[in-house]
Amino acid sequence: MKATGQSGPCCSVCGKPLTDPVSIEKGSGPECAGKQKRTELAYRTGNLFANRADYSWGLEGAVIWIEDNNGPKSVTNDMDAVLTDICHELREEVNYKLVMYRDSRGVWDAVSCNVQICESLGTFRQNGKGAIVSGVDFVSLNQTDRKRAKIELYSKAALRKVKPIRL
């Protein structure tokens, strides 16, 4: 951390005082941490204009989970593109799956969306069709634990507050 004339921990990037416990632990404030992440992603990908979410995802039974890795754009703000990427990778296996994601604050929420099959996109199916995700709706699960979030997701799906992906 950079030292300034003030007492207490300071941001290692800009030297401003830190008061938030998470920022103190990381050694930088949220704005400087974001700038560092964007720079790191641009360097890692070779794309100086990187503006996509950095995320991890997996498939557990009927649930697709997505975790925000704090890239230059949040998963929340890039959800259409994130789900389109996942649909292209999973192909037909995405049908009837529920989707939940952990945002950059570490909170799990659910997603309902529309998937459109288009003739002109890639090789989503063997017949040359592709997928575009649109009409994303977010549903609060308000959980920080993935197992609890999954239970809440199934509960909301049973009440039809969350819809599975349908092709």
Backbone torsions as a table, in degrees:
resi	resn	phi	psi	omega
1	MET	NA	143.2	177.8
2	LYS	-76.9	140.7	177.5
3	ALA	-92.8	139.2	173.8
4	THR	-123.8	-177.2	178.4
5	GLY	-70.1	-7.4	-177.8
6	GLN	-94.2	155.3	177.6
7	SER	-84.8	155.4	178.5
8	GLY	98.6	171.4	-177.4
9	PRO	-69.8	146.9	-179.0
10	CYS	-129.4	157.3	178.6
11	CYS	-63.5	133.4	-179.5
12	SER	-73.6	-11.9	-179.4
13	VAL	-96.7	-54.5	-173.7
14	CYS	-107.7	-13.4	177.6
15	GLY	85.6	1.0	179.0
16	LYS	-71.5	151.2	178.9
17	PRO	-63.5	142.8	177.6
18	LEU	-107.9	135.7	178.3
19	THR	-121.3	-26.4	-179.0
20	ASP	-74.6	131.2	-178.0
21	PRO	-57.3	-39.0	179.7
22	VAL	-66.8	-43.2	178.4
23	SER	-63.6	-40.2	178.3
24	ILE	-61.4	-43.7	180.0
25	GLU	-63.7	-40.1	-178.8
26	LYS	-79.6	-22.3	179.0
27	GLY	87.1	6.8	177.8
28	SER	-152.7	154.6	177.7
29	GLY	-77.2	170.5	-175.7
30	PRO	-63.0	-38.1	179.6
31	GLU	-66.3	-45.9	-179.8
32	CYS	-68.2	-37.4	177.8
33	ALA	-63.0	-41.1	177.7
34	GLY	-62.5	-42.8	178.4
35	LYS	-62.9	-40.9	179.6
36	GLN	-63.8	-42.4	179.3
37	LYS	-62.1	-44.4	179.8
38	ARG	-62.0	-43.2	179.7
39	THR	-63.7	-43.8	180.0
40	GLU	-62.8	-44.5	-179.8
41	LEU	-65.5	-42.6	178.7
42	ALA	-61.7	-41.1	179.1
43	TYR	-66.3	-45.6	-177.0
44	ARG	-64.9	-40.2	-176.2
45	THR	-92.4	-13.2	-175.8
46	GLY	76.0	7.6	-178.6
47	ASN	-105.8	106.0	-179.4
48	LEU	-70.6	-12.7	-179.8
49	PHE	-114.0	29.2	-178.7
50	ALA	-56.7	121.8	-178.6
51	ASN	-139.7	29.9	176.8
52	ARG	-108.8	159.2	177.1
53	ALA	-68.7	146.5	172.1
54	ASP	-103.8	120.4	-172.8
55	TYR	-148.0	161.7	171.2
56	SER	-118.4	153.6	177.5
57	TRP	-152.0	164.2	177.9
58	GLY	-158.7	174.6	-178.9
59	LEU	-125.8	121.2	176.9
60	GLU	-124.1	101.2	-178.3
61	GLY	61.3	-119.8	-178.3
62	ALA	-93.8	12.8	-175.5
63	VAL	-120.7	128.4	169.4
64	ILE	-95.8	122.8	176.5
65	TRP	-110.2	143.7	-178.9
66	ILE	-131.5	133.4	177.8
67	GLU	-119.1	130.0	177.6
68	ASP	-75.4	125.6	178.7
69	ASN	-99.1	20.4	175.9
70	ASN	60.0	48.5	176.3
71	GLY	-79.0	-166.6	-176.7
72	PRO	-67.0	-23.7	177.5
73	LYS	-128.9	140.6	-179.1
74	SER	-73.8	153.8	175.1
75	VAL	-59.4	-38.8	179.2
76	THR	-56.4	-45.1	-177.6
77	ASN	-80.6	-10.4	-178.2
78	ASP	-120.0	18.3	-170.5
79	MET	-58.9	-40.5	178.7
80	ASP	-55.3	-49.8	-177.8
81	ALA	-68.8	-38.8	179.0
82	VAL	-61.2	-48.8	-179.4
83	LEU	-68.0	-33.8	175.6
84	THR	-62.5	-43.7	176.9
85	ASP	-58.0	-47.1	-177.7
86	ILE	-65.7	-41.1	177.5
87	CYS	-59.8	-41.1	-179.8
88	HIS	-67.3	-32.0	-179.8
89	GLU	-79.2	-41.1	-177.9
90	LEU	-81.4	-21.8	-177.3
91	ARG	57.1	-133.6	-176.2
92	GLU	-65.3	-19.6	-178.9
93	GLU	-63.6	-16.2	-179.5
94	VAL	-73.7	-18.9	-176.3
95	ASN	-59.2	133.1	178.5
96	TYR	65.7	22.5	177.3
97	LYS	-92.0	144.2	172.3
98	LEU	-90.7	151.5	-177.0
99	VAL	-125.4	131.5	171.7
100	MET	-134.1	154.3	-178.6
101	TYR	-143.6	150.6	174.7
102	ARG	-101.6	121.5	-177.5
103	ASP	-79.1	-179.2	-176.4
104	SER	-67.5	-13.0	176.3
105	ARG	-93.2	-2.6	178.7
106	GLY	89.0	14.0	-178.5
107	VAL	-103.0	133.1	178.6
108	TRP	-87.5	134.8	174.3
109	ASP	-137.0	170.6	-178.5
110	ALA	-108.3	162.7	-179.5
111	VAL	-134.0	134.2	167.6
112	SER	-116.1	144.4	-178.4
113	CYS	-155.2	169.9	173.1
114	ASN	-104.8	138.6	175.4
115	VAL	-118.0	122.9	178.6
116	GLN	-106.4	132.7	176.2
117	ILE	-92.0	128.5	-176.6
118	CYS	-122.6	138.3	-179.4
119	GLU	-62.9	-34.9	-168.6
120	SER	-88.8	2.3	-174.8
121	LEU	-106.2	115.6	166.1
122	GLY	44.2	-145.2	-176.5
123	THR	-126.9	51.8	-179.8
124	PHE	-60.4	-42.6	174.6
125	ARG	-121.4	166.7	-178.8
126	GLN	-62.7	-22.7	-179.6
127	ASN	-85.5	11.2	173.5
128	GLY	86.0	12.3	179.4
129	LYS	-85.9	155.6	178.0
130	GLY	-125.4	-179.4	-177.7
131	ALA	-128.2	143.6	171.9
132	ILE	-128.4	130.2	178.1
133	VAL	-96.4	135.0	177.4
134	SER	-149.9	174.8	176.4
135	GLY	60.5	45.7	-178.6
136	VAL	-75.0	130.7	173.7
137	ASP	-118.5	136.8	-179.9
138	PHE	-102.8	137.4	179.9
139	VAL	-125.4	127.2	-176.7
140	SER	-69.8	126.9	168.2
141	LEU	-104.4	-27.0	175.8
142	ASN	49.2	48.1	179.0
143	GLN	-123.7	146.3	176.0
144	THR	-104.5	-12.3	178.7
145	ASP	-102.6	130.3	-175.7
146	ARG	-62.6	-40.8	-179.7
147	LYS	-63.6	-43.2	177.8
148	ARG	-65.9	-37.5	178.4
149	ALA	-63.2	-40.2	179.8
150	LYS	-64.3	-40.8	176.8
151	ILE	-62.7	-44.4	178.6
152	GLU	-64.5	-37.8	177.8
153	LEU	-60.9	-47.7	178.1
154	TYR	-62.0	-38.5	178.4
155	SER	-62.6	-45.9	-179.6
156	LYS	-68.9	-33.4	177.3
157	ALA	-66.2	-39.0	178.4
158	ALA	-63.6	-32.8	178.0
159	LEU	-86.6	4.0	-180.0
160	ARG	62.6	27.8	174.6
161	LYS	-86.7	-18.9	176.0
162	VAL	-126.9	130.8	179.6
163	LYS	-103.8	141.1	174.5
164	PRO	-74.3	161.8	174.4
165	ILE	-67.7	135.6	176.8
166	ARG	-130.9	134.0	177.8
167	LEU	-96.1	NA	NA
